[in-house]
């Protein structure tokens, strides 16, 4: 018997949505499976203009502190487009499972997510340290 846990509401800016849809469309068919969860999240997102983005929501290029499962120490990373990661240890691609999970969550939100190995984990946003929209970068 599977338990259906309600996912928190998520908010995505129209600019991020446009860029993420273009990114997904540009990927080779072999990577389509990697995008299924992201597409599901985008389909259920509340869409807002960049200037209307709530200041505590994880948007693209946000620096976010989060915890996995019940870890004591939060992880701090920037949610990035794959082209911007370039192997940087402090950047997390939106195409990774944790990147998918973080997009659109607000500080305090938790979401159950499936890891690449098939096991589930809990992702909780502790703080949105930096958000481009909050900093006035509306057309980044």
Phi and psi restraints in degrees (value plus and minus 20) as a CYANA .aco file:
   2 UNK   PHI    -119.3   -79.3
   2 UNK   PSI     127.1   167.1
   3 UNK   PHI    -122.9   -82.9
   3 UNK   PSI     107.2   147.2
   4 UNK   PHI    -114.2   -74.2
   4 UNK   PSI      90.5   130.5
   5 UNK   PHI    -117.2   -77.2
   5 UNK   PSI     107.8   147.8
   6 UNK   PHI     -85.1   -45.1
   6 UNK   PSI     114.8   154.8
   7 UNK   PHI    -107.9   -67.9
   7 UNK   PSI     126.5   166.5
   8 UNK   PHI     -86.2   -46.2
   8 UNK   PSI     134.1   174.1
   9 UNK   PHI     -83.5   -43.5
   9 UNK   PSI     126.0   166.0
  10 UNK   PHI    -146.9  -106.9
  10 UNK   PSI     134.8   174.8
  11 UNK   PHI    -145.7  -105.7
  11 UNK   PSI     112.7   152.7
  12 UNK   PHI    -151.7  -111.7
  12 UNK   PSI     118.4   158.4
  13 UNK   PHI     -95.4   -55.4
  13 UNK   PSI     133.3   173.3
  14 UNK   PHI     -80.7   -40.7
  14 UNK   PSI     -55.1   -15.1
  15 UNK   PHI     -86.0   -46.0
  15 UNK   PSI     -66.7   -26.7
  16 UNK   PHI     -82.1   -42.1
  16 UNK   PSI     -61.9   -21.9
  17 UNK   PHI     -80.2   -40.2
  17 UNK   PSI     -66.8   -26.8
  18 UNK   PHI     -80.0   -40.0
  18 UNK   PSI     -65.8   -25.8
  19 UNK   PHI     -90.0   -50.0
  19 UNK   PSI     -58.1   -18.1
  20 UNK   PHI     -88.4   -48.4
  20 UNK   PSI     -59.6   -19.6
  21 UNK   PHI     -83.6   -43.6
  21 UNK   PSI     -60.5   -20.5
  22 UNK   PHI     -84.4   -44.4
  22 UNK   PSI     -60.7   -20.7
  23 UNK   PHI     -80.9   -40.9
  23 UNK   PSI     -69.5   -29.5
  24 UNK   PHI     -81.9   -41.9
  24 UNK   PSI     -62.9   -22.9
  25 UNK   PHI     -82.9   -42.9
  25 UNK   PSI     -47.6    -7.6
  26 UNK   PHI    -106.0   -66.0
  26 UNK   PSI     -29.9    10.1
  27 UNK   PHI     -96.9   -56.9
  27 UNK   PSI     126.9   166.9
  28 UNK   PHI     -83.6   -43.6
  28 UNK   PSI     133.5   173.5
  29 UNK   PHI     -76.2   -36.2
  29 UNK   PSI     -51.5   -11.5
  30 UNK   PHI     -82.4   -42.4
  30 UNK   PSI     -42.7    -2.7
  31 UNK   PHI    -117.6   -77.6
  31 UNK   PSI     -15.9    24.1
  32 UNK   PHI     -78.3   -38.3
  32 UNK   PSI     -57.2   -17.2
  33 UNK   PHI     -81.8   -41.8
  33 UNK   PSI     -53.9   -13.9
  34 UNK   PHI     -84.9   -44.9
  34 UNK   PSI     -41.1    -1.1
  35 UNK   PHI    -118.9   -78.9
  35 UNK   PSI     -27.3    12.7
  36 UNK   PHI     -77.1   -37.1
  36 UNK   PSI     -67.0   -27.0
  37 UNK   PHI     -86.4   -46.4
  37 UNK   PSI     -59.4   -19.4
  38 UNK   PHI     -84.4   -44.4
  38 UNK   PSI     -62.7   -22.7
  39 UNK   PHI     -80.9   -40.9
  39 UNK   PSI     -59.9   -19.9
  40 UNK   PHI     -81.3   -41.3
  40 UNK   PSI     -63.6   -23.6
  41 UNK   PHI     -85.4   -45.4
  41 UNK   PSI     -64.7   -24.7
  42 UNK   PHI     -82.5   -42.5
  42 UNK   PSI     -56.1   -16.1
  43 UNK   PHI     -85.7   -45.7
  43 UNK   PSI     -48.6    -8.6
  44 UNK   PHI    -119.8   -79.8
  44 UNK   PSI     -19.5    20.5
  45 UNK   PHI     -93.8   -53.8
  45 UNK   PSI     127.0   167.0
  46 UNK   PHI    -102.1   -62.1
  46 UNK   PSI     106.0   146.0
  47 UNK   PHI    -114.5   -74.5
  47 UNK   PSI     109.4   149.4
  48 UNK   PHI    -152.7  -112.7
  48 UNK   PSI     137.0   177.0
  49 UNK   PHI     -90.9   -50.9
  49 UNK   PSI     130.6   170.6
  50 UNK   PHI     -71.2   -31.2
  50 UNK   PSI     -60.6   -20.6
  51 UNK   PHI     -90.4   -50.4
  51 UNK   PSI     -34.0     6.0
  52 UNK   PHI    -121.2   -81.2
  52 UNK   PSI     -14.2    25.8
  53 UNK   PHI     -86.4   -46.4
  53 UNK   PSI     104.8   144.8
  54 UNK   PHI     -78.7   -38.7
  54 UNK   PSI     121.6   161.6
  55 UNK   PHI     -89.8   -49.8
  55 UNK   PSI     -33.2     6.8
  56 UNK   PHI    -127.1   -87.1
  56 UNK   PSI      -0.3    39.7
  57 UNK   PHI    -123.5   -83.5
  57 UNK   PSI     120.8   160.8
  58 UNK   PHI     -97.7   -57.7
  58 UNK   PSI      93.2   133.2
  59 UNK   PHI    -132.4   -92.4
  59 UNK   PSI     155.4   195.4
  60 UNK   PHI     -81.4   -41.4
  60 UNK   PSI     119.7   159.7
  61 UNK   PHI      52.2    92.2
  61 UNK   PSI      -7.6    32.4
  62 UNK   PHI     -98.1   -58.1
  62 UNK   PSI     125.7   165.7
  63 UNK   PHI    -116.7   -76.7
  63 UNK   PSI     102.7   142.7
  64 UNK   PHI    -150.9  -110.9
  64 UNK   PSI     119.7   159.7
  65 UNK   PHI    -121.1   -81.1
  65 UNK   PSI     107.8   147.8
  66 UNK   PHI    -165.2  -125.2
  66 UNK   PSI     141.4   181.4
  67 UNK   PHI    -142.8  -102.8
  67 UNK   PSI     126.6   166.6
  68 UNK   PHI    -124.4   -84.4
  68 UNK   PSI     112.0   152.0
  69 UNK   PHI      32.5    72.5
  69 UNK   PSI    -148.9  -108.9
  70 UNK   PHI    -131.2   -91.2
  70 UNK   PSI      11.9    51.9
  71 UNK   PHI     -78.7   -38.7
  71 UNK   PSI     125.9   165.9
  72 UNK   PHI    -100.4   -60.4
  72 UNK   PSI     -56.0   -16.0
  73 UNK   PHI    -118.3   -78.3
  73 UNK   PSI     102.5   142.5
  74 UNK   PHI     -91.0   -51.0
  74 UNK   PSI     136.4   176.4
  75 UNK   PHI    -123.2   -83.2
  75 UNK   PSI     119.8   159.8
  76 UNK   PHI    -139.9   -99.9
  76 UNK   PSI     100.0   140.0
  77 UNK   PHI    -165.3  -125.3
  77 UNK   PSI     143.1   183.1
  78 UNK   PHI    -120.9   -80.9
  78 UNK   PSI     107.3   147.3
  79 UNK   PHI     -96.3   -56.3
  79 UNK   PSI      98.8   138.8
  80 UNK   PHI    -150.2  -110.2
  80 UNK   PSI     140.5   180.5
  81 UNK   PHI     -93.9   -53.9
  81 UNK   PSI     129.5   169.5
  82 UNK   PHI     -73.2   -33.2
  82 UNK   PSI     -58.3   -18.3
  83 UNK   PHI     -84.9   -44.9
  83 UNK   PSI     -39.8     0.2
  84 UNK   PHI    -116.7   -76.7
  84 UNK   PSI     -26.9    13.1
  85 UNK   PHI     -93.5   -53.5
  85 UNK   PSI     -70.1   -30.1
  86 UNK   PHI      25.3    65.3
  86 UNK   PSI      19.3    59.3
  87 UNK   PHI      54.5    94.5
  87 UNK   PSI     -15.3    24.7
  88 UNK   PHI     -86.9   -46.9
  88 UNK   PSI     110.8   150.8
  89 UNK   PHI     -89.3   -49.3
  89 UNK   PSI     -39.4     0.6
  90 UNK   PHI    -122.4   -82.4
  90 UNK   PSI      -7.4    32.6
  91 UNK   PHI    -139.3   -99.3
  91 UNK   PSI     121.3   161.3
  92 UNK   PHI    -144.5  -104.5
  92 UNK   PSI     100.7   140.7
  93 UNK   PHI     -88.2   -48.2
  93 UNK   PSI     119.7   159.7
  94 UNK   PHI     -85.4   -45.4
  94 UNK   PSI     -37.6     2.4
  95 UNK   PHI    -104.4   -64.4
  95 UNK   PSI     -26.1    13.9
  96 UNK   PHI    -100.9   -60.9
  96 UNK   PSI     137.4   177.4
  97 UNK   PHI     -75.7   -35.7
  97 UNK   PSI     -61.8   -21.8
  98 UNK   PHI     -90.8   -50.8
  98 UNK   PSI     -57.7   -17.7
  99 UNK   PHI     -80.5   -40.5
  99 UNK   PSI     -64.3   -24.3
 100 UNK   PHI     -75.7   -35.7
 100 UNK   PSI     -66.7   -26.7
 101 UNK   PHI     -84.9   -44.9
 101 UNK   PSI     -59.1   -19.1
 102 UNK   PHI     -92.6   -52.6
 102 UNK   PSI     -54.4   -14.4
 103 UNK   PHI     -74.8   -34.8
 103 UNK   PSI     103.6   143.6
 104 UNK   PHI      66.9   106.9
 104 UNK   PSI     -28.6    11.4
 105 UNK   PHI     -96.3   -56.3
 105 UNK   PSI     136.3   176.3
 106 UNK   PHI    -130.8   -90.8
 106 UNK   PSI     143.9   183.9
 107 UNK   PHI     -73.2   -33.2
 107 UNK   PSI     111.4   151.4
 108 UNK   PHI      77.3   117.3
 108 UNK   PSI     -38.7     1.3
 109 UNK   PHI     -93.7   -53.7
 109 UNK   PSI     127.7   167.7
 110 UNK   PHI    -147.0  -107.0
 110 UNK   PSI     131.9   171.9
 111 UNK   PHI    -166.4  -126.4
 111 UNK   PSI     118.8   158.8
 112 UNK   PHI    -102.4   -62.4
 112 UNK   PSI     115.2   155.2
 113 UNK   PHI    -159.8  -119.8
 113 UNK   PSI     132.9   172.9
 114 UNK   PHI    -115.9   -75.9
 114 UNK   PSI     106.4   146.4
 115 UNK   PHI     -99.4   -59.4
 115 UNK   PSI     146.4   186.4
 116 UNK   PHI     -77.9   -37.9
 116 UNK   PSI     -49.0    -9.0
 117 UNK   PHI    -100.8   -60.8
 117 UNK   PSI     -18.6    21.4
 118 UNK   PHI      74.6   114.6
 118 UNK   PSI     -37.0     3.0
 119 UNK   PHI     -94.8   -54.8
 119 UNK   PSI     140.8   180.8
 120 UNK   PHI    -122.7   -82.7
 120 UNK   PSI     133.2   173.2
 121 UNK   PHI    -159.4  -119.4
 121 UNK   PSI     144.0   184.0
 122 UNK   PHI    -129.5   -89.5
 122 UNK   PSI     107.1   147.1
 123 UNK   PHI    -132.9   -92.9
 123 UNK   PSI     107.1   147.1
 124 UNK   PHI    -147.3  -107.3
 124 UNK   PSI     108.9   148.9
 125 UNK   PHI    -102.0   -62.0
 125 UNK   PSI     102.2   142.2
 126 UNK   PHI    -107.6   -67.6
 126 UNK   PSI     -67.0   -27.0
 127 UNK   PHI    -179.9  -139.9
 127 UNK   PSI     121.9   161.9
 128 UNK   PHI    -115.0   -75.0
 128 UNK   PSI      79.8   119.8
 129 UNK   PHI     -88.4   -48.4
 129 UNK   PSI     -62.2   -22.2
 130 UNK   PHI    -162.4  -122.4
 130 UNK   PSI     116.2   156.2
 131 UNK   PHI    -155.3  -115.3
 131 UNK   PSI     105.6   145.6
 132 UNK   PHI     -74.6   -34.6
 132 UNK   PSI     -63.4   -23.4
 133 UNK   PHI     -82.4   -42.4
 133 UNK   PSI     -62.4   -22.4
 134 UNK   PHI     -83.3   -43.3
 134 UNK   PSI     -50.8   -10.8
 135 UNK   PHI    -104.8   -64.8
 135 UNK   PSI     -17.2    22.8
 136 UNK   PHI      66.5   106.5
 136 UNK   PSI     -13.8    26.2
 137 UNK   PHI    -109.5   -69.5
 137 UNK   PSI      62.5   102.5
 138 UNK   PHI    -109.9   -69.9
 138 UNK   PSI     -34.4     5.6
 139 UNK   PHI    -147.6  -107.6
 139 UNK   PSI      10.6    50.6
